């Protein structure tokens, strides 16, 4: 069993092929995504909330 959100994610992004909003998700954790270069860099002055989410996601 998984959370209902996991099913919603798979339905939208795997079954239906919707585009994942990678830039928006990464910004929540204090990163900037350059779509054309396919690179991720840290935001210079992330907020406390961004740092907390980053720690929860990747323990950094």
N, C-alpha and C positions, 0 to 999 in steps of 0.2 A: 504494500500500500504506500502511496505517496500523497503529498498534499494536492488538493484540487488545482492549485496554481501550476503545478508541474504538467498536469494534463492540458491545461489551457495553453501553456508554453509550447508543448509538442504539437498541439493542434494548429496553432497559429504559424509557428516557424518551421516545423518539419512537414506536416501534412499539407498545409496551405501555401507554404513557401513565402510567407510575408518576410519583409526585410527586418532584420534585427537592428534596433536603433543603438548600435554599438557606441557611437560618439556620445550619446546622451547617457548611457549606462556608465561608461568610463568616467565621464565628467562628475558623476555622483560620487566617485571614489577619488577625485582629485587628479585625474589624468586627462590629457588631451589627445585625441585620435585624429591623425591626418589621413583622411581617406585616400587621397591621391598617392601619397608616399607609403601608405600602409605602415605607419609608425605610431608608437604611443610614447608620450613623454609626460613626466610629472608636471603638474601645475606648480608654479613657483611658490605661491602662498595659499595652500589648500586650507579650507575652513576646518574647524574642529569636527563638524559632522562628516566632511569628506574623509578626514583621517580615521575617524571611528569606523566608517564603512569599509575603508581600505583594509584596516586591521581585521575586520570580520571576514572579508572576502579572501585576503591573501596573507594575513598575519604580518603585515608590514606597517 
